[in-house]
Amino acid sequence: MGGKRLKHRAGNNSGGGDRSRRNNQGAGQRGNYASIPTENALYESFYKQSSLIPSEEWEDFWASLQRTLPTTFRFTGGKAHALGVLKTLKETLIPHLVGIEWEGVLVEAPRALGWFPDSLAWQLSVGKSTIRRCPPFKKFQNFLVAETTVGNISRQEAVSMIPPLVMDIQPHHVVLDMCAAPGSKTAQLIEAIHANEEAHVQAAIQGETVDDASGGRPAGLVIANDADYRRSHMLIHQTKRLNSPNLIVTNHDATMYPSLLVKNEDGRKEYLKFDRILADVPCSGDGTARKNYNVWRDWSPLGAIGLHLTQVRILVRGLQMLKVGGRIVYSTCSMNPIENEAVVAAAIDRCGGLEKVNILDCSDRLPELKRRPGVKGGWRVMDKDGSWFSSFEQVGEADMREARLSRIVPSMFPSEDGKSDEDGRRIPLERCMRVYPHLQDTGAFFITVLEKRAEIGAVKSEEHGRKKMAAIARSKVGTPSGGGKGGEVEGTREGAELVPTAAASEQPPAPGSPSKRKLTEAVAGTSSPLAKKPRSDLPDPDEDDDSDGGVQLVGEEAAPGIPARTKSSNPPKKDKAPPAEEPFKYLPADHHVLENITKFYDLSPRFPKTCFMVRNAEGIPSRAIYFTGYLAKQVLTSNEGSNVKFVHCGVKAFMKQDVQEEGVCPWRIQSEGLSILEGWIGETRVVRAKKRETVRGLLKELFPKVHAEGQEGDVIGEIEEKVRGLTMGCCVLKVEATEGEFEDRMVFPLWKSRHSCNLMLPKDERKAMLMRLFNDESGIKDSTNKNSHLARDAAAALVASPIDHKSLMAQAIAIARNSTYIPSAFCVGAIITTPGGTILSTGYSREQPGNTHAEQVAIDKVLSSSSVPKEAAVYTTMEPCSKRLSGNKSCVERILECSWIRKVYVGVAEPGDFVENSGKAVLEAAGVGYQLVEGLEGECLGVARGEGGKEGGKEGEGRDEEGVCLEGGNVVM
Ligand SMILES: C[S@@+](CC[C@H](N)C(=O)[O-])C[C@H]1O[C@@H](n2cnc3c(N)ncnc32)[C@H](O)[C@@H]1O
């Protein structure tokens, strides 16, 4: 169709086809965004006066910042698979989207981001109304929704895709993602570890590789960490679709990340060092104004001031744990130099200067990405009221006693001739990368790649800065520590700096819990019992012998005048210890259950059977058996019994099925684990197909009949004979690439019942495949008669992946924490999902102006998206309200108006603080399913009453909104 213009007539005059400059067109996914004024005088004057943007570019820069961000998405998963899905887009959809005129305006076709490798990331600038009403775009949108639902496409902000691309990750690398939730970058790191693994696995299956400890899978490992327990579960949800056995999720404060042990080749334990680290730190997020209206509403220079020290500590801790020769990428979505260049320079300085750590020149990386060099010097620090300071000395002169300034520290300022290390060598800050909105129509981002050149000895503490501050205070204020506020400020800092490093072996039970008590003890010369308990005999290589290594005390409490949201510099507050995780217990390779499985599936003796584990203290395979990579196993077992908080590892390989029949193996292959197992399964449990029609039949018909010999039907034609000969139970369907049929091979788990078979795929996935492979949008057939033996067989075999309601509720709790606490209403979080558990939208109390309820916000987002699902479920941390004191429509009424909401999962019933709620009764009476998700009631109530939430601001600003889960709160495009 090339450049030919296709005219599509609009049904009415509303809306436009393109994104106008300042009207926030396309912002329907963000609810009332269009009505939010994109103005903030202090924010504007800060960046105008900071001279970061050349004056001739200012207009363009500012106008770009005020425009709504285009939608960007990435093809995810293994490269071959991602390229396959991309091919469908390019060949079947894009040609119909080029040169389209809609309502008299030429509509921009979706386009690949030139700088992203292999064209696997795309940008869509067209407005929502065009997408909804213009037929070719509607079809494109159906494709996006279907592929997003099954995890082949992930919405991610363009600039957020950059850091993993400059990390140069190899499959054998040990990678740490220090601040990982919600996990969009972690997904990229995992994909990099698994790049090109298919060929290696094939070689291992053929017996060509010697090192098959992981069955040809990559030797590397990604450890993804987040200090916020609930967000760490968001991370698990987000990365689940990648089915990586090489992922561990931990829950620690990154400023004091524990040194992990691992057994070396001689079986002795040593400390794990990382080849690559990502420090995508919490930041003020002021580069996200294009998608996060809170920036316009709340921006203050104190956001950055409150975060600087935490950012430095995270980066320093990362550098300590890095291998010599390894790289750490530091990134933020803030434009402020004190969160960026100043942090990089301070970390280099504290680690011993450029001899130990240098900034890599990445100017040859991603050549099509437009960027600006880092700022070499000359930046200033702005106070809350807009006063500027060019040097720390000026702060002292201005008002050292003002507690509100107590967070301003010397490392926030450039030295006179730019930043230099201890030996006076200039730190090449221009090698840092700054991305601005007007350069390529993106958000703003800061990225720096640092290389560790030599082992770092004792890390310099903030002593230097403290002394400097103290000297200034003395000279300006008078007495060293007594009398007046000046003394108090200094005294506080002194105490904080005296607290020793919390080494891995001395982790307190909950992250983020270095407390005032500890501070008091340290100052008083006592120490906690925990601090005395060594976890191993090894000297900790990362342990500082002076007072810093990340103990978070200076920034522990916001200084007066600093809004609570800047407290995100601290590890998120813990109201109580998070629930204990089930332990990870590896099964001996000769465990009788594994032997049974091996026999049934004729599993190759060379498959690494020592890497199967279960999640219970007794080590009993009762429900699920997981598979992990070899190094993941080493890390989990080497740190068993320590205080390291592992919250996730392993891919579900087998699930136990209730089967009555004699001789049937109850352990079915879980689709997550299929790609790991399939090559190693013997021919007795393999069914081979070639024809497109066979796959189509299996996708369309839920339970195709397996006929008796001589009565073959046509649904599963070519495989019927083989399937008939199989004993009941699970097997593997392999569809080979064949000329004239499929170009790529595919593998599915298949359940053979007595009279039927069933492709073990969730309905969402079936629909997406029907659309992608056959352009078939007509849906799925279930021709079983409910009372027939076929239906009974089918019911027994129905094996869609179970949804983890608890994990979704944990995410809803995390979302609820965004609510601003007010005494007259609860803080609630809500998520709307497809029946398969894919998140469609999120909402929290008061997210939209007024006392808006979480369910209301989430529903509005779905309703304002371009497609409303046929079926959906709501997860809400508290029973939906049936009555509102304001007289506004209740959440129950809103839910009932949406006939597509079939089920409501609730974290806790509403206590009678404000009104008597009969939400449950009304919903049930109306036929809407209602289920309490047990085990999180206390957390739901706590968050509802403001524990761990915010009093007047948003943590991390727009950063919370990154990734599919939270990005604009909506994945429905
Ligand atoms: C900018 S977001 C990370 C975004 C993520 N890298 C992604 O691409 O999806 C920052 C994260 O840091 C976490 N965080 C805040 N303080 C932390 C700390 N001290 N240690 C570890 N994580 C922290 C927050 O919970 C938040 O999830």
The ligand as a Tripos MOL2 file, in Angstrom:
@<TRIPOS>MOLECULE
LIG
   27    29     1     0     0
SMALL
NO_CHARGES

@<TRIPOS>ATOM
      1 C1         12.6710    4.1560   39.6770 C.3       1 LIG1
      2 S1         11.9040    2.8790   40.4390 S.3       1 LIG1
      3 C2         12.6280    1.5190   39.6070 C.3       1 LIG1
      4 C3         12.0320    1.2490   38.2560 C.3       1 LIG1
      5 C4         12.4760   -0.0740   37.7040 C.3       1 LIG1
      6 N1         13.9130   -0.1350   37.5800 N.3       1 LIG1
      7 C5         11.8390   -0.3710   36.3760 C.2       1 LIG1
      8 O1         12.4680   -0.1170   35.3580 O.co2     1 LIG1
      9 O2         10.7220   -0.8790   36.3350 O.co2     1 LIG1
     10 C6         12.7210    2.8640   41.9510 C.3       1 LIG1
     11 C7         12.4130    1.6610   42.8230 C.3       1 LIG1
     12 O3         13.3250    1.7290   43.9140 O.3       1 LIG1
     13 C8         12.6950    1.2120   45.0500 C.3       1 LIG1
     14 N2         13.4590    1.7390   46.2040 N.ar      1 LIG1
     15 C9         13.3370    2.9040   46.8680 C.ar      1 LIG1
     16 N3         14.2880    3.0040   47.8100 N.ar      1 LIG1
     17 C10        15.0380    1.8810   47.7160 C.ar      1 LIG1
     18 C11        16.1640    1.3830   48.4210 C.ar      1 LIG1
     19 N4         16.7210    2.0720   49.3890 N.pl3     1 LIG1
     20 N5         16.6410    0.1780   48.0710 N.ar      1 LIG1
     21 C12        16.0870   -0.5430   47.0690 C.ar      1 LIG1
     22 N6         15.0170   -0.1240   46.3850 N.ar      1 LIG1
     23 C13        14.5060    1.0640   46.6930 C.ar      1 LIG1
     24 C14        11.2630    1.6950   44.9520 C.3       1 LIG1
     25 O4         10.4220    0.8290   45.6810 O.3       1 LIG1
     26 C15        11.0370    1.6370   43.4520 C.3       1 LIG1
     27 O5         10.4210    0.4260   43.1180 O.3       1 LIG1
@<TRIPOS>BOND
     1     1     2 1
     2     2     3 1
     3     2    10 1
     4     3     4 1
     5     4     5 1
     6     5     6 1
     7     5     7 1
     8     7     8 2
     9     7     9 1
    10    10    11 1
    11    11    12 1
    12    11    26 1
    13    12    13 1
    14    13    14 1
    15    13    24 1
    16    14    15 ar
    17    14    23 ar
    18    15    16 ar
    19    16    17 ar
    20    17    18 ar
    21    17    23 ar
    22    18    19 1
    23    18    20 ar
    24    20    21 ar
    25    21    22 ar
    26    22    23 ar
    27    24    25 1
    28    24    26 1
    29    26    27 1
@<TRIPOS>SUBSTRUCTURE
     1 LIG1         1 GROUP 0 **** ****
